[in-house]
Amino acid sequence: MVAKKIVSLLSGIALAVAGSLLTDIEPPETFGAAKKIAREIHADDPLTFYCGCRYRDNRVDLASCGYQPRKSPQRASRLEWEHVVPAWVIGHQRQCWKKGGREHCTANDPAFAAAEADLHNLVPAIGEVNGDRSNFGFAMLNRKPDQYGRCRMVVDFQARKAMPREEVRGAVARIYLYMHDRYRLRMSPQDRKLYEAWNRQYPVSERERRRNQEVACQMGWGNPYVGEVGLWRCGFAGVMTSLLDGAGGVMQDGLRDALKALQQR
């Protein structure tokens, strides 16, 4: 009987929190604001996207993933935030780019500014890799991944293409497919075929699923190619942790049981 009352109470709290979140969540309006939020989202497990190096603040631990700088040790040691779908690609499909490039688009085109600040498209990257990849598209390349030590990222400067390591190809594909749908970007049949194949071949990882939920709590929506998200979870976990920490004995056990029952609903 007590457990049922607690479940009812928790349900009310969850609905109240969810209702508040639905009205309070506002996506970042600028790339600068998005980078600050991205740092917080990735702080619990800081790994660069393309190479899997650990980092702290803005410095990359190159030895943690066996990275060898190709040309620029200074930029290689610096963490940067990369658009998986480059801002150049987004901008070149809009009129604002012809009038003044990226700065003009950011200041005068709300749709571009929203895409530029979309956290689903933002990943931590080694500065040198970010610079080398530039605005190149992704492809399967017949080249040994030996440009960056044990980092298995490949950049073909002549072909103007890049190939990410296998561990993130699925994530790359799902980001591209999401951005194409969300911002109505053009995509060649060849690229669509590649990303749909990667999406099937490389399933969503638990890390990717967790990041999708965390980003959704900041954006107000998730990437549907990754999976469903629960906006009610965004603030509810913190509320329940506080309740559990403050409760004792039988009450604490009852809260845990009630929370499990609520999560199964």
C-alpha positions in Angstrom: 0.0 0.0 0.0 2.8 2.4 1.0 4.7 1.5 -2.2 1.7 2.2 -4.3 1.4 5.7 -2.7 5.0 6.3 -3.3 4.7 5.3 -7.0 1.8 7.6 -7.3 3.8 10.4 -5.7 6.8 9.8 -8.0 4.6 9.7 -11.1 3.3 13.1 -10.1 6.8 14.4 -9.7 7.9 12.9 -13.0 5.0 14.5 -14.8 5.7 17.9 -13.2 9.4 17.8 -14.1 8.6 16.6 -17.6 6.1 19.4 -18.1 8.6 22.0 -16.9 11.3 20.6 -19.1 9.2 20.7 -22.2 8.7 24.4 -21.8 12.1 25.3 -20.4 14.5 23.5 -22.7 16.0 25.9 -25.2 18.7 24.8 -27.7 22.0 26.9 -27.8 21.7 29.8 -30.1 25.3 30.1 -31.1 28.3 27.9 -31.9 30.1 29.4 -28.9 27.3 28.5 -26.5 27.0 25.0 -28.0 30.7 24.3 -27.4 30.4 25.2 -23.7 27.5 22.8 -23.3 29.3 20.1 -25.3 32.2 20.3 -22.9 29.9 19.6 -20.0 28.1 16.7 -21.8 31.4 14.9 -22.7 33.1 15.7 -19.3 32.1 12.3 -17.8 34.0 10.3 -20.3 36.3 12.6 -22.4 37.4 10.9 -25.5 38.1 12.4 -28.9 35.7 11.2 -31.6 37.9 10.1 -34.5 40.9 8.7 -32.5 39.6 7.8 -29.0 42.3 9.9 -27.2 41.6 11.0 -23.7 41.7 14.8 -23.0 41.4 17.2 -20.2 40.1 20.7 -20.7 41.6 21.8 -24.0 44.6 19.5 -24.0 44.7 16.1 -25.6 46.7 13.2 -24.1 48.1 11.9 -27.4 49.9 9.0 -25.8 46.6 7.6 -24.5 45.7 6.5 -28.0 49.1 6.2 -29.6 48.5 9.3 -31.8 51.5 10.6 -33.8 51.2 14.1 -35.3 51.3 14.1 -39.0 52.6 17.7 -39.4 51.6 20.0 -36.5 52.4 18.7 -32.9 51.1 22.0 -31.5 47.6 21.8 -33.0 47.6 18.0 -32.5 47.8 18.5 -28.7 44.8 21.0 -28.8 41.2 19.9 -28.4 38.7 21.4 -30.9 35.0 20.9 -31.5 34.2 19.6 -34.9 31.0 19.7 -37.0 30.7 16.2 -38.3 28.6 17.7 -41.1 30.9 20.7 -41.8 29.5 24.2 -41.5 30.9 24.7 -45.0 28.6 22.0 -46.4 25.6 23.5 -44.6 26.4 27.1 -45.6 27.1 26.3 -49.3 23.5 25.2 -49.6 22.2 28.6 -48.5 22.1 32.0 -50.1 23.7 33.7 -47.1 27.1 32.1 -47.9 27.3 33.9 -51.2 26.9 37.2 -49.5 29.7 36.9 -46.9 30.5 33.3 -46.0 30.1 31.7 -42.5 30.1 34.9 -40.5 27.4 36.4 -42.6 25.3 33.2 -42.4 25.7 33.1 -38.6 24.5 36.7 -38.2 21.8 36.8 -40.7 20.4 33.3 -41.3 18.6 31.7 -38.3 18.4 28.3 -40.0 22.1 28.2 -40.5 22.8 29.5 -37.0 20.6 26.7 -35.6 22.4 24.0 -37.6 25.8 25.5 -36.6 24.8 25.2 -32.9 23.2 21.8 -33.1 24.8 19.6 -30.4 24.0 16.4 -32.2 26.5 17.4 -34.9 29.3 18.5 -32.5 32.1 16.2 -31.4 35.5 16.6 -29.6 38.4 16.2 -32.0 42.2 16.4 -32.1 42.9 19.8 -33.6 45.2 18.5 -36.3 42.6 15.9 -37.4 39.9 18.6 -37.5 42.1 20.8 -39.7 43.2 17.9 -42.0 39.6 16.7 -42.5 38.6 20.3 -43.3 35.2 20.2 -45.1 35.9 16.8 -46.8 33.1 14.3 -47.1 33.4 10.7 -45.9 34.0 7.7 -48.0 35.5 4.2 -48.0 39.2 4.6 -49.0 41.7 2.1 -50.2 44.5 3.4 -48.0 46.2 2.0 -44.9 45.4 4.1 -41.7 49.0 5.1 -40.9 49.0 8.9 -41.0 48.4 9.4 -37.3 50.2 6.6 -35.5 47.6 4.2 -34.0 44.7 6.5 -34.7 42.9 4.9 -37.6 41.5 8.0 -39.2 42.4 8.4 -42.9 42.4 11.7 -44.9 43.0 11.6 -48.6 44.0 15.2 -49.5 44.1 14.5 -53.2 40.6 13.0 -53.3 39.3 15.4 -50.7 37.8 12.6 -48.7 38.2 11.1 -45.2 37.4 7.7 -43.7 36.7 7.5 -39.9 37.7 4.5 -37.8 35.2 1.7 -37.7 34.1 2.4 -34.2 32.4 5.7 -35.2 31.3 5.0 -38.7 27.7 4.2 -37.5 27.6 7.4 -35.5 28.9 9.5 -38.4 26.2 8.0 -40.6 23.4 8.7 -38.1 24.6 12.3 -37.7 24.6 12.9 -41.4 21.2 11.3 -41.9 19.8 13.3 -39.0 21.2 16.6 -40.2 20.0 16.0 -43.8 16.4 15.5 -42.5 16.4 18.2 -39.8 17.8 21.0 -42.0 16.7 19.7 -45.4 20.3 19.4 -46.7 21.0 17.9 -50.1 22.7 14.6 -50.2 24.0 12.7 -53.2 22.6 9.2 -53.9 26.2 7.8 -53.4 26.5 9.4 -50.0 23.0 8.3 -48.9 23.8 4.8 -49.9 27.1 4.8 -47.9 25.5 6.3 -44.8 22.5 3.9 -44.8 25.0 1.0 -45.2 27.1 2.2 -42.3 23.9 2.8 -40.2 23.0 -0.9 -40.8 26.5 -2.3 -40.5 27.5 -0.5 -37.3 24.7 -0.6 -34.7 24.1 2.1 -32.1 26.5 1.7 -29.1 25.5 2.3 -25.5 27.8 5.3 -25.4 26.1 6.8 -28.5 22.6 6.1 -27.0 23.6 7.8 -23.7 25.0 10.8 -25.5 21.8 11.1 -27.5 19.8 11.3 -24.3 22.2 13.9 -22.8 22.1 16.1 -25.9 18.3 15.8 -26.1 18.1 17.3 -22.6 19.9 20.4 -24.0 18.3 20.5 -27.4 14.7 19.4 -26.7 14.8 16.5 -29.1 17.0 13.5 -29.9 18.5 12.1 -33.1 15.8 9.6 -34.2 18.4 7.5 -36.1 20.0 6.7 -32.7 16.8 6.0 -30.9 14.1 7.3 -28.6 14.8 9.7 -25.8 12.8 10.5 -22.6 12.8 14.2 -21.9 11.2 13.4 -18.5 14.5 11.9 -17.5 16.4 15.1 -17.9 15.7 16.5 -14.5 14.0 13.6 -12.8 17.2 11.7 -12.1 18.6 14.6 -10.1 15.4 15.0 -8.1 15.3 11.3 -7.2 19.0 11.2 -6.2 18.3 14.0 -3.8 15.3 12.2 -2.4 17.2 9.0 -2.0 20.1 10.7 -0.3 17.9 12.4 2.1 15.7 9.4 2.9 16.7 6.7 5.3 15.9 3.1 6.2 12.6 1.7 5.1 11.7 5.0 3.3 14.9 4.8 1.1 14.1 1.1 0.2 10.6 2.1 -0.6 11.7 4.9 -2.9 14.1 2.6 -4.7 11.4 0.0 -5.3 8.9 2.7 -6.4 11.4 4.2 -8.8 12.0 0.8 -10.4 8.3 0.3 -10.7 7.8 3.7 -12.3 10.6 3.2 -14.8 9.0 -0.1 -15.9 5.7 1.7 -16.7 
